[in-house]
Amino acid sequence: ENGSRRSLRQRRVLMSKALLICPSDRPAVAELSRVAPLAAAPLLGQSLLEYWLTHLALSGIKEAHVLADYRPEQISKLVANGARWGLKVEVTAEVRELTAAQAQIKYASEFSASAPNNIAVLDHFPGEPNSPIFAGYANLFAGLMRWLPRANMVDRVGFREVQPGVWIGRHAQVSPEAMLCAPCWIGQHVFIGARCVIGPNSILEDRAFVEGGAEIANSVIGSDTFVGKLAALRQSFAWGHTLVNWKSGSTAQITDAFLMCALKRQPKSEKFLDRLIELLFTDPKPEVDPLETINQQGKFT
């Protein structure tokens, strides 16, 4: 009887822990890997790893062991000790990416073979094991669109669904003359100029800057990315100077900084961009209230 109780306690301890494996590289989404480690890349304002840790905390998990072979120091900086989620998190640097089976064998003392669901490779959103998002840009875009209504998880603050299918983050500045078409996600500190048309099926990550008159549909604009007034993006991922057509997989480098560029690495010769950075990141401008914009202007559709 004592042995049975001890075994039960051991199983409970094992069931309260999870093992997360960060993917090292996926050639099908190589441009995303250049932005950050895949598990740490911003997807609707947070990383895949952050979504998973929130999911684990809500599931009653107490500890998480994270394996990373690619930029493990960046993964460690992201999660710290896990206190943000009420978890105990340990990050271990590996020499290569392990499969779930390999990880279970290597860490068998921590993770019981009878609880395989506690081991996951982070190539999908929580609850979607049959929908890998790094198998190609089309898969990534489809996964983001599925996850968009669930991205505003309980531990996030500042995002509001200002109308069905339209989410806007804190300090986003949206012109009353802009049109937002659901579904779309506007991150924190995003700027959208007059006469812009954003959506449907569009995501603007944190600190994106969209100049007045630009049109974006079925596309994702990365963090700290400038989109000029002459741009009309369709079926695209835009990260800094890099433009990817998610439907065909074709990639192009945009050399015209007035059309599209990375805000954090702007050419010094472009004086208007120097001024743009100064405006964005010095004294904050008054926040435009999206709810007031909708009620008074009726410009959102």
N, C-alpha and C positions, 0 to 999 in steps of 0.2 A: 504493500500500500504506500509506504514512504517513497519507494522507487517510482510509483505511478505519479504521485504528487510532484516529485522532483522533475519527472519527464514533462508533465503538464506545464510546470513553471518555465522550463527551458523552451518549450514550444511557444509559450506566450511571449517570452523575450525575443525569440527569433521572429515571430510575427509582427513585433513592434519595430522592426528594423527593415530598411529597404536599401537596395544597392542600385545605384544609377550609373550607367556607363555613357560617358560623353563621346559622341562620334568624332573621329579624328578628321576624316576627309571624305567628301562625296564628290567625285569629278563632275557629276551631273549638275551640281550647283556650285561650281568652283568660285564664281564671283562672290557668292555669299560668304565663303570661307575667307575671302580677303578682307571682309568687313570685320569679322571677329570669329572666334571658335564657334562652330555651328550651335552648340548648346548655349552659347552666350550672346548670339546675334539678336538684335532687337526685332521682335515680331509683335506688332501691335503694342509697342511701348515696353514690353518686357521680354526677357529671354525664355527659351523653352525650359531651361533649368529652373527658373523662378516659378513658372507655371506648375512644374512637377512638384517642387517643394511645397507650394501651397496646397496642391492636390493631396500630397502625403499627409500634411498636417491635418487637413479636414477629414482624412480617412482614419485618423487615430494613430498614425505612425509617430514614434518618438525619436527615432534616430535614422540618419541617412548617411550612407557611405558612398561618396562620389569618386569614380575613377576617370582620370583624364590623362591622355598621352599627348595632347596638343595644347600648348600654352596653359599648362596646369596652374601657373601662377595667376593667370587672369581668371580662371574658374575659382580659385581660392579667394581672390579679392572680391568676386561677385557675391559669394555666399557667406564669407566670414565664418563665424562659428554656428550659424543657423539660428541665432537668437531672434532674428526678425520673424521667423516662422514658428517660434517656440519649439524648435528641433535642436538636437545635437547633430551637427554635420561635420564629417571628416572628409577631406579631399586627399586622395592618394594619386601620385604621379605614376603612370604606367609607361612602359617603353613602346607599347603598341596598343591599339584598340582590341579589347577582348570581346568575344561573343558572350551571350548570356550564359551558355553552358560552361565556357572556360572560366568565367568569373565565379560561377557557382562552385566549381571544383577548387579554384584557388582560395576562395574565401568560405569554404564549407563550414568552418568552425563558427562563422557568424550567420550564415544563411542556409537554412535547411533546404534540402532537395524537395521536401514535402510542401514548400511554400514558394514555388517558382514565380508566382505573380509579384513577389517582392523584389524581383530583379528585372530591370528594364533598360534597354538601349534607347537613348533619347533621340530617336529619329521620327517621333510622332507626338502629337498632343495627347495629354492624359485622356484615357477612355477611348482612344482611336488606334488601337494596335494594328489594325488592318489597313491603315491609311498613312503610309510613310510619306513624309513631306520633303525628303531630300533625294527622292528618286528622279527629280527633274523639276524645272521651273514651273511647269504646268501643275505638277503635284503640289509644289509649295504654294502657288497662288490659290489652288482649290482648297488646300488645308487652311490657309489664312481666312478665306471667306467662310468656311464652316465654323472656324473658331471665333470669328469676329463677335457674334452675339454673346459669347461666353467669356470674352477676354477681360471684361470688367469684373474680376473676381472679388471676393469679399474683403481681401486685404488691400485692395487698391483704393486710393482716395482721389478725388478731384475730377473724375470723369462723370459726365452727365449725358443721358440719352435725351437730347433736347427735342427730338421728335422720333417717331418709330423708325428705327434703323439708322439713326444719325447720332454718333457719340462724339463729344468734344471734351478735350482735356483742359486743365487749368492754364490760365494765361494765354490761351489761344486767341489770336486776334483775327476775326473774320469780318470782312467788309460787309456792310448791309446790302451791298449791290452784288454780292457773290451768291451763287446758287449751289446748294448742297443736295445731292440726289441720293437717297438711300438705296442700298446700304453703303455707309462710308464711316471711316474712323479718322478723326482729326486729333493728333497727339498734342502733348503739352508744348507750349511756347511756339506753336505753329503760327505762321502768318499767311493769310490768304487775302489777296488784293481784290480790288473792284472788278466786277464783270467776269470773275473766274467761274468756271463750271467744274465742280468736283463730284465725281461719281456718275453713274452708280458703280458699285463694286470697286471702291477706291480706298486706299489707306495712305495717310500722310503721317509718317513717323515723327517723333519729337524733334522740334526745332527746324522742321522743313520750312522753306520760304517759297511761296508761289506768287509770282508777280501778277499784277492785274491783267486780266484778259486771257490767261492760260486756261487750257482745257485738259482735264485728266479723267479718264474713264477706264475701268477694268485694269487698274494699275496700282503700283505701290511706289511711293516716294520715300527713300531712305532718310534716316536721321541726318540733320545738318546738310541737306541738299537744297540747292537753289534751282528753281525752275523759272525760266524767263517768260515774258509775255507772249512771245511768238510760238511757244511750245503747245503742241496738241498731242498728248501722250495717250496711246491706246495699247492695251495688252502688254504692258511694260513693267519692268522693275528698273528704277533709277536710283543708283547709289553714286553720289558725287558725279564724276565724269563718265561713269559707266552706265550704259543703257542696254538692257536685255529684253528681248521680245520673248515673253514666257511661252507663247504658243509655238514659235518656231525654234526657240533656243538660240537664236542668233544674238551676237554681242557686238556692240560698237562703243568706241571711245569718243566722247564729244569734246572737241577742241575749242569750241566757241563758248567762252565763259558767260556770255550774255544769254545763251540759250539754256545751259545747264552746267552746274559745277558743284564741287564740294566746298561748303562754306568755311570749313576749318583749314582748307589748304588753298585758298584763293591766290591767284597770281598777284604779286605786289604791284604789277603794272596796271591792274584794273582798279582805278581809284574809286569807281562807284561801288565796287565790292568791299573795299576797305571801309567806306562810309557805311555800307550795309551792315557789316560786322559790328561797327561801333554802335549803330542804332539798336541792333538786336541784343547786344550783350553788355551794355552799360546801364544807363538809367532806364528802368522798365517803363513802358508806356501804359496808360490806363487800359485796363482789360475791357474788351467788348463782351457784353453779356449776350450769349447766343439766344437765350430765352427772350430777352427784351427785343433782340433783332427780329425774331420770328413774330412776336406779338405786334410790334409796331410797324415793321416793314413788309412782312409777308413775302420775303424773297426766297425763302427756302422751299424746295419742292420735294 
